[in-house]
Amino acid sequence: MQFSEAALSGVYLIELETAEDERGSFARSFCVDEFEEAGIEFSIVQANISFNNFAGTLRGMHFQGHPHGESKIVRCTRGAIFDVALDLRAESETFCQWHGVELNAENRKALLIPQGCAHGFQTLSKSTEVHYLMSERYMPETADGVRFDDPAFRIDWPKTVSSISARDRSWPDFQRQK
């Protein structure tokens, strides 16, 4: 695996190193040793799959609050998404900044989103599947979010939103506390 740190501290783009032959290819998608060699600590506690029917579907921006903050590794296994990490760590130099990248079934890239960052994505094609590796169990009492179109962040989504949950549409305006 190859790890490239994004403009947001602790956010990494992960690219697979594949071995190919006449049968196809093989790649390791997670290896604790390779993560440790890159200086990244990540333990898998839960894995989730999101299936999305329509292009333009938006899910996010989600995070879990203290004491159940979570890191995520997100990979698109079918279709394509625009994946976004949003830095909500008040002590961070990149507080309130975001990083977006296209993840799709062909490029097989993944995005590591650290604890303290919100996460969301927009589908770029229909019938999209997204696979998450989580460092923490889902704890509904600490589940939280910020609005995808909050003017505090100015996230530049590539498509008009075609589908979004009422909850994701109704998060209140973010109040900067830095």
C-alpha positions as CSV (number, residue, x, y, z in Angstrom):
1,M,0.0,0.0,0.0
2,Q,1.0,3.5,-0.6
3,F,0.0,6.3,1.8
4,S,-0.1,9.9,0.7
5,E,-1.0,12.5,3.4
6,A,-3.6,15.0,2.2
7,A,-3.7,18.7,2.9
8,L,-5.6,18.0,6.2
9,S,-3.3,16.5,8.9
10,G,-4.0,12.9,9.5
11,V,-6.0,12.3,6.4
12,Y,-4.4,9.8,4.0
13,L,-5.1,8.6,0.5
14,I,-4.4,4.9,0.3
15,E,-3.5,3.3,-3.0
16,L,-3.2,-0.4,-3.5
17,E,-0.1,-2.1,-4.8
18,T,-1.4,-4.9,-7.0
19,A,0.2,-8.1,-8.3
20,E,-1.2,-9.0,-11.7
21,D,-1.1,-12.1,-13.9
22,E,-3.3,-13.8,-16.5
23,R,-5.9,-14.6,-13.8
24,G,-6.3,-10.9,-12.8
25,S,-4.8,-9.2,-9.8
26,F,-4.4,-9.4,-6.0
27,A,-3.8,-6.6,-3.5
28,R,-3.8,-6.2,0.2
29,S,-6.4,-3.7,1.3
30,F,-5.4,-3.6,5.0
31,C,-2.3,-4.7,6.9
32,V,-1.6,-3.5,10.4
33,D,2.2,-3.8,9.8
34,E,2.1,-1.6,6.7
35,F,0.0,1.0,8.6
36,E,2.4,0.9,11.5
37,E,5.4,1.4,9.1
38,A,3.6,4.5,7.7
39,G,3.2,5.7,11.3
40,I,-0.6,5.3,11.3
41,E,-2.4,3.6,14.1
42,F,-5.7,2.0,13.1
43,S,-7.6,-0.9,14.7
44,I,-10.7,-2.3,12.9
45,V,-13.6,-2.7,15.3
46,Q,-16.5,-2.6,12.8
47,A,-17.1,-2.7,9.0
48,N,-20.1,-1.2,7.2
49,I,-21.5,-1.1,3.7
50,S,-23.6,1.7,2.2
51,F,-25.6,1.1,-1.0
52,N,-27.0,4.0,-2.9
53,N,-29.5,3.9,-5.7
54,F,-29.1,7.3,-7.3
55,A,-26.3,9.5,-8.6
56,G,-26.2,12.7,-6.6
57,T,-27.1,11.0,-3.3
58,L,-25.4,12.8,-0.4
59,R,-24.6,11.2,3.0
60,G,-23.0,13.3,5.6
61,M,-21.3,15.1,7.2
62,H,-21.1,12.6,10.1
63,F,-18.8,12.0,13.1
64,Q,-19.0,10.5,16.6
65,G,-18.4,12.7,19.6
66,H,-16.4,12.1,22.7
67,P,-15.8,9.5,24.2
68,H,-16.5,7.4,21.1
69,G,-14.6,9.4,18.4
70,E,-13.9,7.2,15.3
71,S,-11.5,7.0,12.5
72,K,-12.6,5.5,9.1
73,I,-11.1,4.0,6.1
74,V,-13.5,4.5,3.2
75,R,-13.4,2.7,-0.2
76,C,-15.9,2.7,-3.1
77,T,-16.4,-0.9,-4.2
78,R,-19.0,-0.2,-6.9
79,G,-19.6,3.0,-8.9
80,A,-18.0,6.3,-7.9
81,I,-18.2,8.8,-5.1
82,F,-16.8,12.2,-4.2
83,D,-15.5,11.6,-0.6
84,V,-15.0,14.4,1.8
85,A,-13.1,14.8,5.1
86,L,-13.8,17.9,7.1
87,D,-11.5,18.9,10.0
88,L,-13.4,19.7,13.1
89,R,-10.4,19.6,15.5
90,A,-10.3,23.0,17.1
91,E,-6.6,22.7,17.8
92,S,-5.7,21.7,14.2
93,E,-4.0,24.1,11.8
94,T,-6.6,23.0,9.2
95,F,-9.7,23.5,11.4
96,C,-12.9,24.0,9.3
97,Q,-11.1,23.0,6.1
98,W,-12.1,20.1,3.9
99,H,-10.5,17.7,1.5
100,G,-12.4,15.9,-1.2
101,V,-11.3,13.1,-3.6
102,E,-13.0,10.8,-6.1
103,L,-13.0,7.2,-5.0
104,N,-14.3,4.6,-7.5
105,A,-14.3,0.9,-8.2
106,E,-11.7,1.3,-10.9
107,N,-9.1,3.3,-9.0
108,R,-9.7,1.3,-5.8
109,K,-8.3,4.1,-3.7
110,A,-9.3,4.6,-0.1
111,L,-9.4,7.6,2.2
112,L,-8.4,7.4,5.9
113,I,-10.4,10.0,7.9
114,P,-9.1,10.5,11.5
115,Q,-11.0,11.0,14.7
116,G,-12.1,14.6,15.0
117,C,-13.0,14.9,11.3
118,A,-16.5,14.7,9.9
119,H,-17.1,12.5,6.8
120,G,-19.5,12.6,4.0
121,F,-19.8,11.6,0.3
122,Q,-21.8,12.2,-2.8
123,T,-22.5,9.5,-5.3
124,L,-21.3,10.2,-8.8
125,S,-23.1,7.2,-10.4
126,K,-26.1,5.1,-9.7
127,S,-26.0,1.8,-7.8
128,T,-23.0,2.9,-5.7
129,E,-21.5,0.8,-2.9
130,V,-19.2,2.2,-0.2
131,H,-17.3,0.0,2.3
132,Y,-16.1,1.5,5.6
133,L,-13.6,0.1,8.1
134,M,-14.3,1.7,11.5
135,S,-12.0,2.1,14.5
136,E,-15.0,2.4,16.9
137,R,-18.4,0.8,17.3
138,Y,-21.4,2.8,16.3
139,M,-22.7,4.6,19.4
140,P,-26.0,6.4,18.5
141,E,-25.9,8.5,21.7
142,T,-22.7,10.3,20.4
143,A,-23.6,10.3,16.7
144,D,-23.4,13.9,15.4
145,G,-23.0,15.9,12.2
146,V,-22.7,19.2,10.4
147,R,-24.7,20.3,7.4
148,F,-23.3,19.4,4.0
149,D,-24.0,23.0,2.7
150,D,-23.0,24.9,5.8
151,P,-21.5,28.3,4.7
152,A,-18.8,27.9,7.4
153,F,-17.1,25.2,5.2
154,R,-18.1,25.9,1.6
155,I,-17.7,22.3,0.4
156,D,-17.8,22.3,-3.4
157,W,-20.0,19.2,-4.1
158,P,-19.7,18.1,-7.8
159,K,-23.4,17.4,-8.4
160,T,-26.8,18.8,-7.4
161,V,-28.1,16.8,-4.5
162,S,-30.7,14.4,-5.6
163,S,-31.3,12.5,-2.4
164,I,-30.4,13.3,1.3
165,S,-31.9,12.3,4.6
166,A,-34.0,14.8,6.6
167,R,-31.5,14.5,9.4
168,D,-28.5,15.4,7.2
169,R,-30.4,18.3,5.6
170,S,-31.3,19.8,9.0
171,W,-28.1,20.0,11.1
172,P,-27.8,23.5,12.6
173,D,-25.3,26.1,11.4
174,F,-21.8,25.4,12.7
175,Q,-20.5,27.7,15.4
176,R,-16.7,28.3,15.1
177,Q,-15.2,27.8,18.5
178,K,-11.5,28.3,17.8
